[in-house]
Amino acid sequence: MAKAQLASLFFGLLAVPTVFASAADREFDVSRHLGSKSPYHFRTGFETPTLTPVPQECKLEQVQLIGRHGTRNPSVKEILSFDALVSFFRQNMNMVNGHQWIANWTNPFVPEDNNLLAPVGVDELYWIGRRAKQRYHSLFGDEPYNPHVYKFRSSTTSRTGMSGSAFAGGFFEGAEGSCKYQSVYQYTIPQTQDYELMPKWACPNWQTIVGDDPFLAEEVHEWVDAHMPDIVARVRAALTRPQAPELAITAAHIKAIYRACAFEVSAFDRKDTWCTILTPDEVQLLEYLDDMEHYWDLAYGYEFNRHAGCALATDVVNEMRDMIDGRSRTKGVFRFGHAETNVFLMDIFGLYYDESHLFANSTEKHLHDRKFRLSEIMPFAGNWFIELYGCGDSKFVRVLLNEQEEILPGCESSLCPYETFLKVVGDDYGCDFKELCGLDTCETDAAWSTWKSGSKYGHRTSENHANRAGKNGKHTKHDKHGNYGTNDHHKDKVDHQNRHRKYHGKHKNKKVHGDQKHVEEVQATQNVDSQAYSQYQRPALVLQQ
């Protein structure tokens, strides 16, 4: 059967997708508005949205998983902010109106266990593994574990390694005789060399161009100045007992309340403590702040982010090609990384692209209607499943995000011709990550000038942009400077943004002293939490404004 006929057949089979009701149509669910710290949507059991049946002529040949670790513990900074929060309220309980639960609330997290995989995170990955085995039984059947058939890889953190082990536990449960646990070989690469799963930490140019840019900090300050005074004033009034002096609640307290709410929900499924202090509108404003930070840090805010996942995309395609060309018998490739891993891949796919950037002064309509929502796109345990099908003489690819079908730009349905999938990946396939990231030179500008002058890392052509239409239509093209199209409301913000982007020349003389400087920066980042909790004393902590 011809490719066009096969794609048309699949499009005809396309079922009405499962959609979640809008906030206006259902009771507000705080668990769907916690940004990057949101819980996974399908935590236990086998029930997930129904997938469109593939044509009978198609045979599944390979499955790849790129998964974020499951729910983790908070960072040291967050844990200590919870200590300070409860200490503040307990010192002022005689002034607190209601919320008597605060007097008995104990911080369930200890700094020494910061960022570790939480017990519920183990369950999340275990059940994702069980569902994967059931969903792909036609491919894997009861085939026992063999490292040539199943590849497992994680980043160097314990939470990703444990997530991989939990997934394997569910996937292979009961597969080996009477033993319910199947040991698997899972390999890692040092953090500063892990171009696929931890590209942000392995790329000095990302730090220079994105991480060190003051623009995001300025946007956060602008958002705080615009929205936080009203939130603080309302919470102060609501929590202060009548006739009592007003509680000295600050913006830092509000941020800690929102974050404590998020971890209470994600780690313990509790919505009756810190979440009760904030209104739905306030929760959504704070969710937007979290999304805005990640949008600029990892997503479409910077053109550089569009290519930061190129090494991973290359690895994904190479696994497919090896299978197609008969060089491999690997049926399952299972990778376990971080939010950055999966969002950078989303950037390459061109999904959940907003025609306007996320700014501090974005319109209320954009705040509510934006596509980039980490609570939906990449919660804890968020994942991509990439399926390779053989359909007669043709190959097709289907992509699932969080176990739900996605239609890639340029594809007529979720079952996308392999050649079209390669066009979606585009020039990011076969990238030179070291060149992109300045790992072959002592100066960041050497790689960046190559990028800007039109190498294979340069801005995509208009033709490529025209093919990057999302599920809801075509995306606005870049202008000659690589800026996304915006409405008049954002014009001033785009001008402001351009003044701060590194590739407009502001930091052309900044040096990066090779790999050693970057290694030292990463090691310093890794050590900061251990230094923080070695110095903490409970409960004598005070949050600063």
C-alpha positions in Angstrom: 0.0 0.0 0.0 1.4 3.5 -0.9 2.4 5.8 1.8 -0.2 8.4 1.0 -2.9 5.7 1.1 -1.7 4.3 4.4 -1.5 7.7 6.0 -5.0 8.5 4.7 -6.3 5.2 6.1 -4.8 6.0 9.5 -6.2 9.5 9.4 -9.6 8.0 8.8 -9.2 5.8 11.8 -8.2 8.7 14.0 -10.5 8.6 17.0 -11.7 11.7 18.9 -8.8 12.3 21.3 -9.3 12.4 25.0 -9.2 15.9 26.3 -9.3 17.4 29.7 -12.1 19.8 30.6 -11.2 23.5 30.8 -10.9 25.2 34.1 -14.2 26.8 33.5 -15.9 23.5 33.0 -14.7 21.7 36.1 -13.9 22.3 39.7 -10.5 23.9 40.0 -7.9 21.2 40.5 -4.7 22.6 42.1 -2.7 19.6 41.1 -3.0 20.6 37.4 -1.5 24.1 38.1 1.8 23.4 39.9 4.1 23.9 37.0 7.3 21.9 36.9 6.4 20.3 40.3 3.1 18.9 39.2 2.3 15.2 39.8 2.0 12.9 36.9 -1.5 12.5 35.5 -1.6 8.7 35.5 0.1 7.6 38.6 -1.2 4.1 39.1 -3.2 1.6 37.3 -3.6 0.8 33.6 -6.1 3.5 32.6 -4.8 6.1 30.2 -6.4 7.8 27.1 -7.2 5.5 24.3 -4.8 5.5 21.4 -5.8 5.4 17.8 -5.5 1.9 16.4 -2.7 1.6 13.8 -3.5 0.0 10.4 -3.3 -3.8 10.4 -0.5 -3.6 7.8 1.8 -1.9 10.3 4.1 -3.8 12.6 5.7 -2.2 15.6 9.5 -2.6 15.3 11.0 -0.4 18.1 10.0 1.8 21.1 12.1 4.5 22.6 11.4 6.2 25.9 12.8 9.6 27.1 11.4 10.0 30.6 11.8 12.6 33.3 12.5 11.2 36.8 9.5 10.7 39.1 8.4 12.9 41.9 11.4 14.0 43.9 12.1 15.7 47.2 12.5 19.5 47.3 15.9 21.2 47.0 17.8 22.3 50.1 16.7 25.9 49.5 13.1 24.9 49.3 13.2 22.7 52.4 14.8 25.4 54.4 12.2 27.9 53.1 9.5 25.5 54.4 11.2 25.5 57.8 11.3 29.3 57.9 7.7 29.4 56.8 6.3 27.2 59.5 8.6 28.9 62.1 7.1 32.3 61.1 3.6 31.2 61.5 4.1 29.4 64.8 5.7 32.5 66.3 2.6 34.4 65.3 -0.2 31.8 65.8 -2.0 34.1 68.2 -2.4 36.5 65.2 -3.5 33.8 62.6 -7.1 33.6 61.6 -8.0 30.0 61.1 -5.6 27.5 59.6 -4.9 25.9 63.0 -3.3 23.0 61.2 -0.2 25.1 60.9 0.5 24.6 64.6 0.8 20.9 64.1 2.4 20.8 60.6 5.9 19.3 60.5 8.2 19.7 57.5 8.4 16.1 56.1 11.6 16.8 54.2 15.1 17.0 55.6 17.9 18.8 53.8 20.2 15.8 53.7 17.6 14.0 51.5 17.2 16.9 49.0 16.3 16.0 45.4 16.1 12.3 46.1 13.4 10.3 44.4 10.3 10.2 46.6 8.4 6.9 47.3 5.5 8.0 45.1 8.1 8.7 42.3 9.1 5.1 42.4 5.4 4.1 42.0 5.0 6.5 39.0 7.8 4.9 37.1 6.8 1.4 38.1 3.3 1.9 36.7 4.6 3.6 33.5 6.8 0.4 33.0 3.8 -1.9 33.6 1.6 0.0 31.1 4.5 0.1 28.6 4.8 -3.7 28.7 1.1 -4.0 28.2 0.8 -1.4 25.4 3.8 -2.9 23.5 3.1 -6.6 24.1 3.0 -7.2 20.3 6.7 -6.1 20.1 8.1 -7.5 23.3 5.8 -10.4 24.2 7.5 -12.3 27.0 11.0 -11.9 25.6 13.4 -12.0 28.6 15.8 -9.3 29.3 18.9 -9.1 27.2 21.1 -5.9 27.1 21.2 -6.1 23.3 17.4 -6.1 23.1 16.7 -3.6 25.9 18.9 -0.6 26.5 18.7 1.4 29.8 20.4 4.7 30.4 20.1 7.4 33.0 21.9 10.6 34.0 24.3 10.5 36.9 21.7 11.6 39.5 20.3 9.0 41.9 16.7 10.0 41.1 17.1 9.2 37.4 18.8 5.9 38.1 16.2 4.9 40.6 13.5 5.9 38.1 15.0 3.6 35.5 15.1 0.8 38.0 11.5 1.4 39.0 10.4 1.3 35.3 12.3 -1.9 34.8 10.7 -3.4 37.9 7.2 -2.8 36.4 8.2 -3.7 32.8 9.8 -7.0 33.7 7.7 -7.9 36.7 7.5 -11.7 37.0 9.3 -12.2 33.7 12.2 -14.3 35.2 11.0 -17.5 36.8 9.7 -17.1 40.4 11.7 -13.9 40.9 9.6 -10.7 40.6 12.5 -8.4 40.1 14.7 -8.4 36.9 18.1 -6.8 37.2 19.0 -4.7 34.2 22.2 -3.0 33.1 21.8 0.8 33.2 24.7 3.0 32.1 25.5 6.6 32.8 27.9 9.2 31.4 29.6 11.9 33.6 27.5 15.0 33.8 29.8 17.4 31.9 30.0 14.8 29.1 26.3 13.9 29.0 25.2 15.7 25.8 22.0 13.8 25.5 20.4 13.7 28.9 22.0 16.7 30.7 22.9 19.0 27.8 22.4 22.2 29.8 25.2 21.2 32.2 27.4 19.9 29.5 27.2 23.0 27.3 29.3 26.1 28.3 27.6 28.1 25.5 24.2 27.5 27.0 25.4 29.0 30.3 26.9 32.0 28.6 24.0 32.7 26.1 21.0 31.7 28.3 22.0 31.0 31.9 24.0 34.2 32.4 21.7 36.5 30.6 20.1 39.0 33.1 16.9 39.3 31.0 15.0 36.5 32.8 15.9 37.9 36.2 14.5 41.2 35.0 11.3 39.6 33.8 10.9 37.8 37.2 11.4 41.1 39.1 8.9 42.8 36.8 6.3 40.0 37.4 6.9 40.2 41.1 6.4 44.0 41.2 3.3 43.7 39.1 1.5 40.8 40.8 3.0 40.0 44.2 1.8 43.1 46.2 -1.8 42.2 45.6 -1.3 38.6 46.5 0.6 39.5 49.7 -2.1 42.1 50.7 -4.9 39.6 50.3 -3.2 36.8 52.1 -2.2 39.2 54.9 -5.8 40.3 55.3 -7.2 36.8 55.1 -4.8 35.2 57.6 -4.7 38.0 60.2 -7.1 37.6 63.1 -9.6 40.5 63.5 -8.2 43.2 65.8 -4.7 41.7 65.7 -1.7 43.4 64.1 -1.3 42.5 60.5 0.9 39.5 59.8 4.2 40.5 58.2 3.8 38.2 55.3 6.2 38.8 52.4 6.6 37.8 48.8 9.1 35.2 49.9 6.5 33.7 52.1 4.1 33.5 49.2 6.6 31.8 47.0 7.3 29.3 49.8 3.6 28.7 50.3 3.1 27.9 46.6 6.1 25.6 46.5 5.1 23.8 49.8 1.7 23.3 48.3 3.2 21.8 45.2 5.3 19.2 47.1 2.5 18.4 49.5 0.4 17.5 46.5 3.0 15.8 44.4 4.7 13.8 47.2 1.7 13.1 49.5 -1.4 14.0 47.6 -2.4 16.5 50.2 -4.4 19.6 49.2 -5.7 20.5 52.6 -2.6 22.4 54.0 -0.6 25.1 52.2 -2.7 25.0 49.1 -5.7 26.2 51.0 -4.1 29.6 51.6 -4.0 30.6 47.9 -7.0 31.3 45.7 -7.3 29.6 42.3 -6.4 32.9 40.5 -3.3 33.3 42.7 -2.2 29.7 42.0 -2.5 30.3 38.3 -0.5 33.5 38.5 2.3 31.6 40.4 2.1 28.8 37.9 2.6 31.3 35.1 5.7 32.6 36.8 7.2 29.1 37.0 6.3 28.5 33.4 7.8 31.8 32.3 11.1 31.0 34.0 11.3 27.6 32.3 10.2 29.0 29.0 13.2 31.2 28.8 15.5 28.8 30.5 14.7 25.7 28.4 12.2 26.5 25.7 11.4 28.9 22.8 12.6 32.1 24.5 16.1 31.6 23.0 16.9 30.3 19.6 19.8 28.4 21.2 17.4 26.2 23.1 15.9 25.1 19.9 19.1 23.1 19.2 20.3 22.2 22.7 18.6 18.8 22.4 20.2 18.0 19.1 22.5 15.3 20.5 19.6 13.4 21.9 17.5 13.8 18.7 20.5 12.4 16.8 20.7 9.4 19.1 17.0 8.8 18.7 17.3 8.8 14.9 20.4 6.7 14.9 18.7 4.0 17.0 15.9 3.9 14.4 18.3 3.8 11.5 20.2 0.9 13.0 17.0 -1.0 13.4 15.8 -0.2 9.8 19.2 -1.1 8.3 19.4 -4.3 10.2 22.4 -3.3 12.2 20.7 -3.6 15.5 18.2 -5.9 17.3 17.5 -3.4 20.0 13.7 -3.2 20.4 13.5 -1.0 23.5 15.6 2.0 24.3 14.8 3.5 27.7 16.4 6.8 28.8 15.8 8.6 32.1 16.7 12.2 32.5 15.3 15.5 33.6 12.8 18.2 32.7 15.5 19.9 30.6 16.0 16.6 28.7 12.4 16.4 27.6 11.7 20.1 27.0 14.8 20.5 24.8 13.4 17.6 22.7 10.0 19.3 22.6 11.8 22.4 21.2 13.2 20.3 18.3 9.7 18.8 17.6 8.2 22.3 17.6 5.3 21.4 19.8 3.5 23.6 22.2 4.8 26.7 20.5 3.2 30.0 21.4 3.2 32.8 18.8 3.9 35.3 21.6 6.7 34.9 24.1 5.9 34.5 27.8 6.6 37.9 29.3 6.0 39.4 32.7 3.4 41.8 31.2 1.7 39.2 29.0 -2.1 39.7 28.5 -4.5 37.9 30.7 -5.8 36.1 27.6 -2.3 34.8 26.9 -1.8 33.8 30.5 -4.9 31.6 30.3 -4.6 30.4 26.6 -0.9 29.7 26.3 0.2 26.3 25.1 3.4 26.1 27.1 2.2 24.7 30.4 4.7 22.5 32.3 1.9 21.0 34.4 0.5 19.4 31.3 3.7 19.0 29.2 6.4 17.9 31.6 5.2 17.1 35.2 7.2 14.8 37.4 7.6 11.5 35.5 6.7 13.2 32.2 7.8 11.2 29.2 8.1 10.8 25.4 7.4 7.4 23.8 8.7 7.3 20.2 7.4 4.3 18.2 8.8 3.0 14.9 6.5 1.0 12.6 7.1 -1.0 9.5 4.1 -0.7 7.2 4.9 -2.7 4.1 7.9 -1.1 2.4 7.4 2.1 4.4 8.3 3.3 7.9 6.2 5.4 10.1 6.8 7.1 13.5 4.3 7.9 16.2 5.1 10.1 19.2 3.4 10.0 22.6 3.7 12.7 25.2 2.8 11.5 28.6 1.2 8.4 27.0 -1.0 10.5 24.7 -0.7 10.9 21.0 0.9 14.1 19.5 0.7 15.3 15.9 4.1 16.6 14.9 4.4 19.7 12.7 4.0 18.7 9.0 2.3 15.4 9.8 -1.3 14.8 8.9 -1.9 12.5 11.8 0.0 11.0 14.8 1.3 8.2 12.5 3.9 10.2 10.7 5.9 9.0 7.7 9.5 8.4 8.7 10.8 10.8 6.1 8.6 13.5 7.4 9.8 12.8 11.0 13.3 13.3 9.8 12.3 16.7 8.3 10.9 17.7 11.7 14.2 16.9 13.3 15.9 18.8 10.4 19.4 20.0 10.7 19.6 19.0 14.4 20.2 15.5 13.2 24.0 14.9 13.1 24.8 18.1 15.0 28.3 18.7 16.3 27.4 19.3 20.0 31.0 20.2 20.9 31.0 22.9 18.2 27.6 24.1 19.2 28.6 24.4 22.9 32.1 25.8 22.5 33.8 22.7 23.8 36.5 22.8 21.2 37.6 26.4 21.9 38.6 28.6 24.7 36.2 31.4 23.6 32.5 31.0 23.6 32.2 33.4 20.7 34.1 31.1 18.4 31.2 28.6 18.3 28.6 31.3 18.6 29.9 33.3 15.6 29.8 30.1 13.6 26.1 29.6 14.7 25.2 33.2 13.8 26.9 33.3 10.4 24.7 30.5 9.0 26.3 27.1 9.8 24.0 24.1 10.2 23.2 25.4 13.7 22.0 28.7 12.3 18.4 29.9 12.1 16.1 27.7 10.2 15.0 28.6 6.7 11.5 30.0 6.0 10.6 26.7 4.4 11.5 24.7 7.5 9.5 27.2 9.6 6.5 26.7 7.3 6.6 23.0 8.0 6.7 23.5 11.8 2.9 23.9 12.2 1.6 22.6 15.5 -1.7 20.8 16.1 -3.5 24.2 16.1 -2.1 25.6 12.9 1.1 27.2 11.6 3.6 29.0 13.8 4.7 32.5 13.3 8.1 32.7 11.5 11.2 34.2 12.9 12.3 37.5 11.6 15.9 38.0 10.4 17.1 38.3 14.0 15.5 35.0 15.1 12.7 36.6 17.2 9.3 35.0 17.3 6.4 37.0 16.0 4.5 38.9 18.7 1.4 41.1 18.9 1.6 44.8 19.5 1.2 44.3 23.2 4.6 42.6 23.2 6.5 44.8 20.8 8.2 46.8 23.6 9.2 43.6 25.3 10.8 42.1 22.2 12.9 45.2 21.8 13.9 44.9 25.5 14.7 41.2 25.0 16.9 41.9 22.0 19.0 44.4 24.0 19.9 41.6 26.4 20.5 38.6 24.2 24.1 37.6 24.1 24.3 37.2 20.3 23.5 40.9 19.8 27.0 41.6 20.9 26.7 42.7 24.6 29.0 40.0 25.8 31.3 39.4 22.8 34.4 39.8 24.9 33.4 37.3 27.6 35.8 34.4 27.8 35.1 30.8 28.7 38.3 29.2 29.8 37.6 25.8 28.2 36.2 22.7 29.7 37.9 23.2 33.1 36.0 26.3 33.9 32.7 24.7 33.1 33.6 21.6 35.2 34.3 23.9 38.1 31.0 25.7 37.7 29.1 22.4 37.6 30.9 21.1 40.7 30.2 24.3 42.5 26.5 23.9 41.7 26.5 20.3 42.9 28.2 21.4 46.2 25.9 24.3 47.0 23.1 22.2 48.5 25.5 20.2 50.7 27.0 23.5 51.9 23.5 24.9 52.6 22.3 22.0 54.7 25.6 21.7 56.6 25.0 25.2 57.9 21.3 25.1 58.6 19.8 25.2 62.1 16.1 24.5 62.7 14.0 26.4 63.3 15.8 29.7 63.6 15.4 30.7 60.0 14.0 34.0 58.7 12.8 34.4 55.1 14.1 37.6 53.5 12.0 39.8 51.3 
